[in-house]
Amino acid sequence: MEGRSHLVQLIQAARNTSPRMLWAVVYRLLFHPLARHPGPFLHRISIIPCIWYAYKGSRHVVLAKLHEEYGDIVRYGPNFLSFNNPKAIRDIYGASSGFVKAKYYSHGPPGHKFTANIVTAVSKAEHGRKRRLMSGAMSDSALRKFEPFVQEKIDLFLKQLMDPKSFNGTVKNLSEWFNFLSYDIMGHLAFGKGFNMLTSDEHHYVQPLIEQFQHRGSVIGTAPWLERFGLARILLGNMMRKQKLFREYATVQAAERIARENRGDGIDDIFRLLMQAKDKETGETMPMEEIEVGVPIWAIHRKPELFPDPHTFRPERWIENSQEQIDLARSGMMPFSVGTRGCVGKSLAMMELHLITAKLAFIANIEPTGPLGDDYGLKDFFGASRDGPFLKITADV
């Protein structure tokens, strides 16, 4: 009898659910505020395709293809519009924009209270306060202090890259090695002590662990209800298996950093500058169903109207093309985003990029060991996950 009772309840639930689902489909197709905008049928009625592409890391490629098919405005999800034109960049991300950041960014590791950082802060006021406090640590004067440490790490990076006895042997996966360099530089600048990834594999697990965090965040940000119904762990598996190890390591590093500060022998790293920073506007110090819109960077950087023959590596386009063509291309360039949400670390990133490119081209011979491909296995997991290129790099003698 009990089993029959459960069966009856399930049938009744199905009867109640089916009309609701049917009405949801009809509403999203005909009466929803975004109903007039084009997009694939499944994307217009359900978030499921968005979840799948976030899980696969192929959202950037799918959006680019959809814009090729449907034009500059695509309804990517029931409540999401994707724009692929320069005007949308200014309208959505510009300093005078009335848009706020989507709730996509407001999801942290399971079992922990979410604390927003400068990237994930949804509130404009909170983001503005964090940015003003961090701007001093990324100022030109601060970067001049940091440059010797950056130079030192880049020199070590090049030495290890050309050493056939270092990690990976003769053929190097440049995605991995640039990650090693980035984490060593940021560890040194932020904590006064790097992860030593260029010389030891002890902490090589950190980068894939953070990538797992980003992968999870991309999926949960797309559909927060996955977590509420316990589906996130089923879909994503045990992505957090090394979280405890990383947290223990971070705790030790923080304790050592505090001890150095108390002894007065710490360098002027980012955390010291941040703790001393004051909000220029307030004088405060650092305290311990909506419609979503966006411009897909991958798609707009491959828009033929802005970048003719976009899949060809042709850097001379920025020199040989007419000024009108160059200005048009610049209007669609947003590698660091734009406006008040633009990357606060852009100057540091450009300094690293210029130094690495110049030194690598000057002292090294670079030989591909196979086809370079178009995107090095790039996946969109909130941040970009890459694999390759695989190169043989030797000293230029």
N, C-alpha and C positions, 0 to 999 in steps of 0.2 A: 504493500500500500504506500509505504514511504517513497519508494522509487517512482511509483506512478504519480504521486503528488509532485515530486520534483519535475517529472516530465511535463505535467500540466502547467507548472509555473514557467518552464522554459518556453513552451508553446505560446503562452500568454505574453511573455516578454517579447518573443519574436513578432507576435502580432502588433504589439505596441510600438516596437522599434521600427519595423518596416515602413509604416506610414511616415514616421518621423524622418527616416533616411530619405524616403522618396521626396518629401517636402523640402528637405535640405538641398537635394540635388536640383529640384525645380527652382528653388529660391536663388541658388548660386548661379544658375544658368540664365535666369530671366529677370530677377528682381534685385539682385545684389548690386550695390553701388558700382562694382567693377564689371558688371555683366556685359557692357558694350565693348570691352577691350578684348582683343584676340588672344588666343592661347590654346594649347592642346586640351581636348575634352577632359581628360582625367585630372589635369592640373587645375582646371576651373572648378571642379566639383569636390576635390579631395586633396588633403595634404600628403597622402601616402607617397606619390611620386617624389615629392620634395624630400621626404624622409629617406627614401631609397637612394637618391643621388647624393645626399649628405653622407650616408653610410658608405657608399662606394667611393666618395671623394671626387665624383665626376660632375659636380654641379656647375663648375666654371665652363666646361666643354658643352654641357647640355644647354646652358643659357646662351652661349655664343651661337649654337646651331638654331635655337629657337628664334633668336633675333634675325638670323639670316632668312628664316622662313616667314616670320610674322611681321618684321619691321622693327622700328625703334621702340615700340611699347609692347610688352608681352605680359600677359597675366600668368605668372609662373606658379602661383598658388591661389587658393580661393580668396585670400586677403592680401596678396602680394603682387605689386607691379614692378617690373624691371624696365628701366629706361636705358637706352643705348645712344645717347647723343650728348654733346658738350654742354648744351644749355641745362640739361638735367643735373650735371655736375655742380654748376653754380647754384641752381635752385634748391637742390637737396643738401649739399654740403657747404655752401657758401656761408660766410660769417653772418649774413643777415637772414639766413634761412630760419623758418619757423618750425622745422622738423626736430624731433628728439630721437635719440637712438632707440632702436627696437629692443623689446624684451628678450630677444634672441641672445643678448649678451649677459643676461642676469642669472646665469646658472653656473654654480661651482661644483666641486667634487661632492659625491654623496656623503651624507653623514656630517657635513661641515656647514657652518653658517656662511652664506655667501658674502664676501667682502669685495666691493667693487674696486678696481684699480683704474688707472688713467685711460685704459682702453675700453673697459667694460662699464664704466660709469654711465648710466642712462641719463641721470639728471644733468642738465646744462650747468647748473650752479655748482654741483659737486665736481663735475669734470673741470670747470673753469678754475675752481680753487686748487685742485690737484695739479693742473697744468701750470698755474702761476707759481706754485711751490717748486715744481720740477724744473721750470725754465732756467733758474739760476744754475742748476747742476749741468745743464746743456748749453750754457752760454759760451761765447767765443773764448772768454778768459778761462773758463773751466776746461774747455777742450784743449787749450794750449798747455794746461797743466797735465792733461791726460796723454798728450801725444807721445811723450817718451815711452810710456808704458805700452801704448798701442804699437809703436815702432818695434819695441823689444819683442812683443808677441808675434808680430808679422815676420820678423827675422827668424824666429824659432819655427814658425809655421813653414817658411820656405825651406829651411834646413831639413826639417822632418819630411817634407813633401818630396825632396830630392834624394832622400836616403832610402835605398832599396831594402834596408833592414828594419825600417819603421813599420807601423801597422799597414796591413794590406799588401806588403811586399812591393814589387816594382811598379805594379799598376795600381793607381790610386783612384778611389771613388771621390771625386771632388765635392760632391754634396756632403759626404761625411766629414771631410777635412775642413771645409768651410764652417760646418757646425762646430767642430772641435775648436777652431780659432775663435768663433763668435762667443762661445760659452766661456773660454778662457779670458777673453778681453772683458766681457761683461761681469764675470766673477771678480776679476781684479778691480775693475772700476767701481762696482757696487759694494763689494765686501772687503776690498783691500787684499783679497786672496783669490786666485783663480781655481778652477776645477782641475787644472793640470791635465786636460784631455789630450793635449798635443804630445805629451811624454808618457802618459800612463793610461791604461784602459780601465782603471778602477771605477771611474765615474762615467764611462761611456753609456751606461744604461739611462742616464739622466735625459738625454735628448729624445730617444724613443719614448720614454715615459711621458715627457711633456707633450710629445706628438699624440700620444694616446689620450691625454687630457683634452687636447684640442679636438681630436676626432670625436670624443664623447660629447664635448660641449657643442660641436656643430650639429650633431644629431638631436641632442636634448633641446638645444636652442630652437631647432626647427619645430619640434613637437614636445613641449614640456610635459604633456599628459603621459608620455611614455614612462616617465619616472614615477608619476603618481600612481599608476596602475602596475608598477613593478615590472614593466616590459623592457626597461633600459638594460638591465643586467642580462636578460635573455638575448636581446639583440646584439649587445656590444661585448658580451663575454666578460672575462675577468681582466679588464684593462687596468685595474688598480693594484695588481698583485705586488708591485714594488713601491707602492706609495709609502708604506711604513718605513722602508729602508731610506728613501729619499728624505722623509720628514726627520728621521733621526740624524741624518747627515746635515740637513739644514739647521737643526737645533744646535749641533756642535759648532757649525760655522758662525751662527749668530752669537753664541756664548763667547767664542774666541774674538769676534769683532768687538763686542762690548768690553772685554778685558783689555784689548789694545787701546780702546778709547779711554778707559779709566787710567791706563798707564801713561797716556799722552803720546804714544808712539805710532798712532794710526796715520795713514796718509790722508790727503784731502780727497777721499772717495765720494761717490755720489750720495751715500747715506749720510755722511757728515754734513755735506752741503745741504741736503734735504732737511735734516733736523734743525739746521740753523736758519732755514729759509722762512721768510715772512710773506704773507699775501700782501701785495702792493696796494690792494683796494681796501682791505679790512684790517691789516696789521696782525692778523691771526697767524700763529705758528701751526705746524703740522700736528694734528691730534693723533695720540697713540691710536573686446575683440575689435583690435585696431587695424587700420590699413597700413601696410608696410611698403616702403618704396626704396629703391636702391639703383645704383649704376654698377654693373659687373665689370671690374677692372680688366679681366681677361678678354672679355668681349669687345670693350671699347678700344683697347689697345690693338685689336685686330680688325678694326672697322675699315674697310677699303677706302671709304670716302675721306677718312682722316690719314690713313697710312696705306698708300697704294702698294700692292704686292706685300701685304702685311706679314706673310709667313717667311719672307726672305730676310736673312740677316744682312742688312745694308745700312750700316751706321752713317755712311756718307750722305744719306738722304737729308741729314740735318745740316749739311753744308752745301750740297749741290742744288737742292731744290730752291724754288723761288721763295722769297720772304713770305709771300701769301700762303704758300703750301706749308712752310715751317710754322707759321703762326696758327694755322688750322690744326696741324698735328699737336702743337703745344696745348691747344684748347681741350684736347682729349686725353692729355697725359696726366695721370694721377697715381704714380707708383707709391707715393707716401700719403695718399689721400689729399684733401685740400681743406681750407677753412680752419675753423677753430678745432676741428677733430684731426687735423693733419698730424703726422707722426712727430712727436716732440723730440725724438732722437735722430731726426733726418740729418742734421749736421754731423753727428758722430758717424752715422752710417756712410755718408758721402766721404768723410775723411778716410775711413777704413777702405772704402772701395777704390779711391784714388791711389792710396799708398800701395795696396795689394796689386792692383793692375799694373802700375808703373814698375814695381820691383819684380813682379813675375815676368813681365815682358822683357825686362832688361837683363836678368841673370839666368833665365831658364830656357831650355828647349822643351817644347810641348808637343807630344806625339799622340794622336788618338789611337786607341787600340781596337776600335770597332766603329760602327755607325753612330753618329752623335744623336740622331733622332731630332724631333721637333721640340719636345717639352721635358725630356729627362724624367719621364714617369711621374710628372707632377700630379699631385692630388690636392684637392681643396678640402682641408680639414681645419677650417677657420684660418689657420696659417697654411703656408704652402709646404707640402711634403714632397721631397725630390729624391731621385736616385740617379746618380751619374752627373756629368759624363765621366767615363773611365779613361784615364789618361796616363801615359808614361811621361814623367817629368824628370829631366836630368839637368845638371849644371851646364851652363853655356861657357865653355872654356876656349 
